[in-house]
Amino acid sequence: TGKKSRQVVTGPETRILSFDEDLEVLRLSTGKPKSDEALLSTCFLQVEGNKVSDVVELRTADHVALRVALSYRVSFVRKNGEAERWFNVRNYVDLLCDHLGSLLRAAARANPIDAIHQNGTEILRAAILGEKKSDGPRAGRSFEENGMWVHDVELLDLRILDPEVEKLLGDAQKKAIGAEVARRDQMLRLGAERLREEVDREILSARIETLGR
């Protein structure tokens, strides 16, 4: 940055600073969850394959507290060939985590705990990246402020903070699994019985035909 100009140098490249130029410094939030207590100062920005991890506390529609650990895949996109806007936000990590955390909390408040427990990954990914398309990938989440684009999110961990609720859901899941296994066993038995009866009918029909002849 200079008194009258800004320039983004995409490296590796040698660039000699003029007398009135200095490096633009980003100060990025660190930790999990992200905070401003220990900022990372840097003049470099990774524009492809960036990875930002965070921990967010949520509350469902039925007031169950959750803690989720996520990893965001972030790239920075040029608009009209301009890269200067990448540095318009000094702390892009704070902007990213605050906005996406708000979206996650809204998605959690709209769903009960059983829906989050069964399909939490899909619900939270849809809140950030948009709904899944049949003809292509999700749209992702763009930030006009600095050209940031979140193109993927990975749900690393989802933990229910109330141990009693977690035990109830675990027991219910075990019962559901047991019921599904029992249903499949009964369907197998039904199929075997149908096959046996069909064979018996074919044998009886053959005997009747023989006796008739």
N, C-alpha and C positions, 0 to 999 in steps of 0.2 A: 504494500500500500504506500502511496505517495500523497503529496498534498492535493494533487488534482487527478489522480488515476489509481486504479486497482488492476491487478493482473494475477491470474492463476497460472502457475507454472506446473505443468504435468510432467513428472519426472520419469526416468532420471534425465536431468538436464542441468547444465551449468548456467547460473544466472547471477550476474554481478549487480548488486544493489547500487542505485544512484544515491547521491548524498542526502536526498530528502525522503528516501524509501526505508521502510522497516517491514518486518514480518508480521502478518496478521496472526494473532494468537487465539486459539480456541481453548476454552476452559470447560472440560467435560466432567459430568457427574460420574462418580464411581460407586462401587459397593452393590450389595443386594439386600434390600431394595435400594435403588439408586437415590443418592443424596448429594448435597453440596458441601458436605463436611470436609471431604478430601478431593478437591478438583484436580484433574489431570490437565496440565498445560501443554499444548503442542501446537506447532504451526503446520503440521501435516494432516492430511485428511485422506483416508482410504475410501475411494469412490466406488469400488466394486468388491463384492464378497465381504462386506462389513457385517459383523455379528455383534449384537447387543443383547445381553442377558439381563433379566429383571425378575423380581419377586413381587407379586401383587396380592393383597388381601381383598377378598370379595365377600359379598353376602347375598344369598339366594332369595327368591321370592318368599320362602317360608322361614327366613331369618336364620339360616345356617351359615356360619362363618367358614370360609375356605381360604387356603393359601396356595397360590399357583406359581410355579417357576416356569418362565418362558424364555425362549431365545428367538430374537427377531433377525431376519436377514435383510440387510439394508444396502441399497445402492443410491448413488446420486446421479441425477439425470440432467443433461444439458437442455435448456430451453432456448430455442432460436440461436443455438451455438454459443450461448453465454454460460460461463462457468462461475462468474463472480458471485452469483447468488448463493452458491454453496456455502459461502462464508458470511451470509447475512445473519445467521443465528450463531452466536458465540458458543452456546451450549446445546448442540442438537440432540444430545442424549437426554437432557432434561425435557426438551420439547417432545421428543419421541415417546418417552416413558409416561409423561403426564397425560398426553392425549390418548395413547392406546390403553393406559390404565383406566381412564374414564370410560372408554368404549367397553372394556371388559366388565367393569362394575355395572354398567347399564345392562349388558347381556345377562349377567348373573342375576340381577334383580328381576328380570323378566321370566326366569325359569325356576321351577322348584328343584329341590336337592336331588330327587330321583332322576330328573331329566339330565342334570349336570353330571350325576354319577354314572349314568349309562352312556351319555353322548356328549360329554363335556368338551372333548377335543374338537368335534365338528362345530359345536355352538360357539366356542371361543374363536376358532379360526374364521368362521363366517363373520363374526363381529368385526374382525380386523381386516380381513382380505376380501370380504364380500362373499356372496353365495357362489357355490360351485356351478360352473357352466358345463353343459353337456358337450359343447363344441370347442372347449379350450380351457386353459387354466383360469384361476381366479384373477380378478382385476388388480388386487393389491391395494395398498393405501398410499396416496401421494400427499406430499406437503408442499403447498405453493410457496411457503415462506423461504425455503432453501433448496428446493428441488429434490428433497429426500423421498425415496420410494421404498416402502416395505413390501417385498414380494413374496415373503414366506415367513411363517411363524411355527415354531415347534413347541409343543406343550411337554415340558420335561417332567413335571410332577404336579399332582393335584392332591392336596391333603385337607381332610376335614378336621377342623380344629377341636370340635367337640368329640371326645372319645366315645361317648354313649351313642351319639348319632352314627358315628363310623361303625360301631359294633352292630347297631340295628340294620344298617344298610348291608353290612357283610353277611349277617344272618339271612336277610331277605334274599340276597344274591345266591347264597348257598341253597336255600330252599327252591329258588327258581331253577337253578342248575339241576337239582335233584328231580324236580318235577319234569323238566325237559328230558332228562335221561330216562325217567320212567315212561314218559309218553312215547319216546322212540322205541323203547323195549316193547310196549304194547302194540305199536304199529308193526313191528317186526313179527310179533306173535300173530297179529291179525293177518298179515300177508302170508305167513306159513299156513295158517288154518284155511285161508281161501284157496291156496294152492293144493292143499291136501283134499279139500272137498271137491275141487275141480277135477283132480285126478280120479277120485272115487266115482264121480258122475260119468267120466269118460269110460271107466272100466265097466260100470253098470250098463251104460249104453251099448258097449261092445257085446256084453253077455246077452242083452235083450235081442240084439241083431242076430247073434249066433243061434239063439233058441228059435227065433222066427224062421231062420233058414232051415 
